[in-house]
C-alpha cells in the first residue's frame, strides 16, 4: 500500500493530539457570563472601539449571552471554542486551585482571531479576583477559531494548558502554559509583532504556527520516550496544479508540495526549544516505515491465552525510501516498552538486491510473486513474504532484512485482544490478520515504525507449513 499521510505513523505511537477537554466544570453558564462581563479588559473595549466591532457583541444582553453560550457548551463538540463568528467570549475552569478554590480562565476573541485572556480565582468562601493578566494580545492565526485544552506534556501528572487555533483535534498554532508558582507560565516559544492599522497593539505570535491555512498541523508525541511530549510542527503546503495541452487547469488533478521544514520542538529544562528540522522535500521527516512478519506466522486463538515462556521471531524488512537495514539502530526496537533483542542480519539469498522489487507495501520495496505451496501462511525465515487478500499472491522481502526476538508473553495479550475483537465483529470469520506496531530508531534519530503481521485462526494447532495465505488478508499493497 502507498505511504500514509505525513503524520499517520505517529498515531501508531499513541500520540496525543490536541489534549483533553475540560474536566469538572462547576460554574453555571450564568456565573461564567457574569465573570466575562465583570472582568472585561480595557484592551478589549478599546480594540472594539477602534475596529468598529462594538455592536458585534458589546450590545448583547446578559440573557442573549447566556443563551448563546449555553447552546454552544451543551451542544458543540468543542464547548471551549471561540470564534470571530461567535460566540466571541468563553471561559474554562482550570484544575489547579484545589477544592473550594476555583480558577477560571476567561478569554475574549476579537479582530481576526486575536484574543485576550485573564485568570481569575477565589479563596474558599470569597469573591473572585484577578490573579493574572495576559502578556498581550494572542494571535492564534490563521484561523479565527480558538480552543483551550489540557494535556500532561511533561509526565508529572499535572496537565498543562494548551491554547490553540484550529478545528476539533487539528491544531494550527499553539501556546502551552505550565501551572507554576501560582500562575500560568508560558513554556512554548513566541515572538512579538506590531500590527499596522487604526490600532497598534503588540501581538504575541506563536513560533509553533503557520503563515498559510493549508498546512499539516501540529502534533504531540513522545518521540524519544523520555516521558515528555515533543511538539511536531508540520510544514506549510501549497497546491500544485496540472494543465492540459491547451493550458486549461485540471481541477481534479491536484497534488500538494511542502514549502517549509518540519520542525520538532523538545522540552529542555521545562521549556520547549527547537530540536531538529527536516527539509520540505523529506517524505519521512518524523518516522520511516517498514513491514514485518512474525514466526510462527499463523497461530490458533486458543494458544494466545497461554503464552508461557516461549519466544517469537520477528523479521523486519528493508525500510522505505533511501534508507537501508544498516541504518536501523538494531538495539532500539520495542513493543509497548518491551525490548526486542537483535538476533541476525539476513543477506537474503533469494532477493539480495532491492532492484528485484516490483511493488511497494507501505512504501517498502517488495517482490510480488505467485503463492508457493499450500496450507496456512507460515513465514520461511530465509525468504520472508506477506500474503495477499485473495491467497494467490505473496510479497517477498527484497534486500537484506533483520531478525528480532520477542517473548510470547509480551505480544500474545495484544494479539488476543485484537483477534477477539475482529471475530466478534464478524463471527463468520475463520482467520484474521493483526498488525502489531513496533517502534525502533534510525541512526539519524528518526523513528522506525514497523507494522508486523500475524495471522490468528479460530481453532486448531499452528502448522509448520511455509508461505500460504488464508482469507481475508490485510489491505493489498499498490504498485509504485
Protein Blocks (a to p, Z undefined) as FASTA:
>chain_A
ZZddfklmmmmnopaehiaaddddfbdfklmmmmmmmmocfklmmmmmmnopmmmmmmpc
fklmmmmmmmmmmmpcblmbccfkbpfbdcdddfkloghiacdddddddeehiacddddd
ddehiacddfbdcfbdcdddfbfbdcdddddfkonopacddddedehjbcfbdcddddee
hiacdfbdcdddddedjbdcdddddfbbcfbfbdgbjadddfkonopacddddddddddd
dddfkopacfklccdddfbdcdddddeehiacdfbdcdfklmblmbccdddddddfbdcf
klmmmnojadcdddddddehjbdfklpcfklgceehiacddfbdcehlmlmcfklpcbde
ehiacdddddededjddddfklgcdddfkopaccddedjdddddddfklmmmmmmmmmmm
mmmmmmmbmbdcdddddddddfkopacdddddddddfbdcddfbecidddddddddddZZ
